[in-house]
Amino acid sequence: MELANLVNPISYIDSSDPPFLIYHGELDDSVLISQSELLAEKLEENKVSVTFIKNPDSGHSTKGPESELFDPALIEMGMDFFDSVFK
């Protein structure tokens, strides 16, 4: 367990961390959404700004509706997040 804690990023969260954007598809069968929920919870406990978006219709993919490598809506979401943090 000690070794697991050493490699778990949640072990290193503190109030000096930058704002986080977490996007997780609720149909993801590769990474359980509970992992993102734990991350968001730990960030909030440490007073780190976190935006957590759950998509009930998405799995573990960044592909767009027309098979683009990255969904343009995800790119826009990321750009909006950066604009809100850095402007």
VMD Tcl script that draws the C-alpha trace (Angstrom):
set ca {
  {0.00 0.00 0.00}
  {2.87 2.36 0.76}
  {4.25 1.88 -2.77}
  {0.80 2.48 -4.28}
  {0.51 5.77 -2.37}
  {3.90 6.88 -3.68}
  {2.73 6.60 -7.31}
  {-0.81 7.88 -6.75}
  {-1.09 11.51 -7.94}
  {-3.81 12.14 -5.36}
  {-1.11 11.78 -2.68}
  {0.57 14.95 -3.95}
  {-2.38 17.35 -4.20}
  {-2.10 20.54 -2.19}
  {-3.56 24.04 -2.23}
  {-0.79 25.36 -4.50}
  {-1.99 23.24 -7.43}
  {-3.42 24.99 -10.49}
  {-7.09 24.82 -11.48}
  {-8.21 21.49 -12.94}
  {-10.61 20.59 -15.72}
  {-11.82 17.00 -15.45}
  {-13.97 15.54 -18.21}
  {-15.15 11.95 -17.88}
  {-17.54 9.86 -19.94}
  {-19.94 7.92 -17.77}
  {-19.81 5.01 -20.26}
  {-16.04 4.70 -19.89}
  {-15.18 1.04 -19.41}
  {-11.41 1.61 -19.24}
  {-11.22 4.06 -16.32}
  {-13.98 4.04 -13.75}
  {-15.64 7.41 -13.24}
  {-15.10 6.92 -9.52}
  {-11.41 7.66 -10.16}
  {-12.27 11.13 -11.47}
  {-14.74 11.62 -8.62}
  {-11.99 10.83 -6.10}
  {-9.62 13.25 -7.83}
  {-12.23 16.03 -7.86}
  {-13.08 15.40 -4.21}
  {-9.42 15.54 -3.14}
  {-8.86 18.74 -5.13}
  {-11.90 20.37 -3.51}
  {-10.75 19.26 -0.04}
  {-7.48 21.10 -0.72}
  {-9.24 24.25 -1.97}
  {-8.07 23.72 -5.56}
  {-10.44 25.06 -8.20}
  {-11.91 22.14 -10.15}
  {-14.38 21.95 -13.00}
  {-15.73 18.41 -13.24}
  {-17.85 17.55 -16.26}
  {-19.53 14.15 -16.53}
  {-20.85 13.16 -19.95}
  {-23.55 10.48 -19.67}
  {-23.29 9.64 -23.39}
  {-19.50 9.28 -23.70}
  {-17.02 6.49 -23.12}
  {-13.21 6.46 -23.14}
  {-12.65 8.36 -26.37}
  {-11.84 11.82 -27.66}
  {-13.22 11.15 -31.15}
  {-15.66 13.62 -32.64}
  {-19.10 12.91 -34.04}
  {-17.63 12.59 -37.54}
  {-14.71 10.37 -36.40}
  {-12.33 13.32 -35.95}
  {-9.35 12.41 -33.79}
  {-10.47 15.03 -31.24}
  {-14.06 16.15 -30.82}
  {-14.19 19.86 -31.68}
  {-16.53 20.36 -28.70}
  {-13.85 18.97 -26.35}
  {-11.23 21.28 -27.86}
  {-13.56 24.24 -27.41}
  {-14.27 23.19 -23.80}
  {-10.54 23.08 -23.08}
  {-9.93 26.44 -24.73}
  {-12.81 28.01 -22.78}
  {-11.33 26.59 -19.56}
  {-7.88 28.03 -20.32}
  {-9.44 31.39 -21.25}
  {-11.28 31.48 -17.92}
  {-8.12 30.64 -15.96}
  {-5.54 32.75 -17.76}
  {-7.49 35.89 -18.70}
}
mol new
graphics top color blue
foreach p $ca { graphics top sphere $p radius 0.5 }
foreach p [lrange $ca 0 end-1] q [lrange $ca 1 end] { graphics top cylinder $p $q radius 0.2 }
display resetview
